[in-house]
Amino acid sequence: MRWFLPFSLLLLVSFVGVMFPVSAPSVTGGPIVAGDVAWMLTATGLVLLMTPGLSFFYGGMVRTKNVISTMLQSFVALGVISILWVVVGFSLSFGDSLGGFIGNPLTYFMFSGVGGATHPDLAPTIPLVLFALFQLKFAIITPALIT
């Protein structure tokens, strides 16, 4: 019963994503460079390894009874931030500017328009979805570093 509310919110977000049509990106950059893609995949994997490493580090700094709780904070942040990033985080960070301070949350809402094409400003030689994935890993590790 205690999982009903989080599960229903996740289900609601999933259904909202289905209701918004995916539009093709209006602007595309140059060709995809295989070396850049390989390096970005490697760097993304290395950044992803920082989260469990940090949780083990924090787990070693607390008493035995608090290890699981401390490590779980990092992994729960991984799940929550991933969902938030797909829904609105990427749009707020890299969407069309609203007053020069923050991005429009509807530009890439639910990752609409984020696909395998390149973007001339954000990622001219790699797919935009790979750029978004790389930035997601840093969004995940940031709250884990703060705790």
N, C-alpha and C positions, 0 to 999 in steps of 0.2 A: 504494500500500500504506500510505503514511503517513496517508492520509485515512480509512482503514477504521474506526479506533476512533472518531474524532469523528462520522463519518457514522452508524455503528451506534448511538452514544449518542443522537443526534438522532432516529433512527428509533425507538428504544426509547421515548423520551419521547413521540413522536407516537402510538405505539400505546397507551401508558398513558393518554393523554388520551382516546382513543376508548373505552376500557374503562369510564371513569367516566361515569355518566349525568349529563346536565345537568339540574339541578333548577331549577325556577322560583323566582325570589326570593320569600322568604316575606314580606318587608316592602317595600312600595312607598311612595314619597313622593308629592308633588303632581304637578301637570301639568308637562309639559316646556315651558319658555319658549324661544322661538325666538331671541331676542336673546342669551340666555345661552349657547345652543348655538353661535351664530355667533362670539361672543367667545372661547369656549373653543377652538373649532377654529382661530381666528386665533392665539391665544396658544400653542396646541400646535405649530402650524407654525413660529412664531417661535422657540420653545425648541428645536425640532428643528434649526433653522438654526445654533444655537450650536455644535453638535458639529463640522460641517465648518469653521466659522469658527475654532474653537479649534484644530483640527488644522492649518489653514493658519498660524495664529499660532505654534504650536509648531514647525512646519516651517521657518518663517523664522528661528527662533532657533538652529537647529543647522547643522552643516556640510552641504554638498551631498550627501555620501555617506549621511547619516543621515536625510534628509528623508522618504523613503518609509517607512522603519521607524517614524519618529515619528508620521507621519500615520496609518499603518496601526493603531497602537495604539488610536487613538480609534475607528476604524471597526470593529475587532474587538470592542472593548468594546460598541459599539452592538448588534452581533449577539448576543453572549453575554448581556448584561444583559437584552435583550428576551426571550430564551428563559427565563431565570431568573425574570423578572418574571411571565410568564404562568404558569409552573409553580407557584412558591411565593411569589414576592416580594410580590405584591399581598396575599396572605393574611397574610404575616408583618407587613406594614405596617398593613393595615386590617381584618384578620379579627377574630373574637371574641377578647376579651382572655383571655390566659392569665397570671393573676397580676398583671395591670396593667402588664406590662413588654413583652410581645411578643404578636403576634396568633397565633391558631390556624392552623397551616399547612394545615389541611384545610377551612377555611371557604370559601375561593374557590380550592381546588386545581384547577389547569388551567383557570382562569377559569370554573369551574362556578358558576352563579348570577349571573354578571356579564353583564348584557344591556342591552336598550334601556330598561328601566324605571328610574325614579329611585329614590334611596335617601334616606330622611328625614334621616339624620344626615350622610352623606358628601356627597351631591349632590342636594339637594331639587328643583332645577329643571333639571338636565341628566341625560342617561342615565348610568348607572353605568359603562358601558364607555368613555364619553368622559372621565369623571373618571379612570379607570384609565389611559387613554392619556396624559392630561396628566401624571399622576404618573410614568408610565414615562419620559417625556422627561427629567424631572429625575433619575431614577435612572440614565439613560444618561449625562448630562453630568457627574455627580458623580465617577466614577472618571477621566473624561477630564481633569477639573480637577486631580485629585490627581497624575496622572503628570507 
